[in-house]
Amino acid sequence: MSHDTIRHDTVTMERTYAVSPAHVFDAWADPEKRRIWGSPSDEIDLRLDAEDFSVNGEDVTSCIMGEEAIAIVRARYHDIVPDSRIIYTESIAGLEALEGVSLVAAEFLPDGPGTRLVLTLQTLAVDGSDLLAGVQEGWESALLRLGTLVA
């Protein structure tokens, strides 16, 4: 399949949590915790089909709405510094074709007794996909659930 168009965007989101960087980092490192908070919306459940949170490791996650898989996300970890940062790429595909790819950088910075999370997303959407807006909205929703989980 050829891709005729590519659109791209870079977004940085910052959140402050009242717990240590180690506590917030753990919510990313633990696959079950990540499944709970990582969904892009309340209507989508995540099914972890493969999980390897290590440098060069890969996670494969199915996004489930109702009884149906609607997307597959493959994440490849490139850099992990415990309690400090995670850098990974993720490809997002519908059931028929690639929708896009994101480079995700999460920094866990001490902020008094808590954590300032700086999340930078560089996303490419292909062939008219509405992925750019969807990625940002999905992360906004996920970060709200992350805050609830770590509180």
Protein Blocks (a to p, Z undefined) as FASTA:
>chain_A
ZZfbdcddddddddddfbdfklmmmmmmpmklmmmmmpgbfkbccddfbdcddehiacdd
dddehjbcfbdcddddfbdcehkbccdddddddfkbcfbdcddddddddehjbccddddd
ddddeehiaklmmmmmmmmmmmmmmmmmmZZ
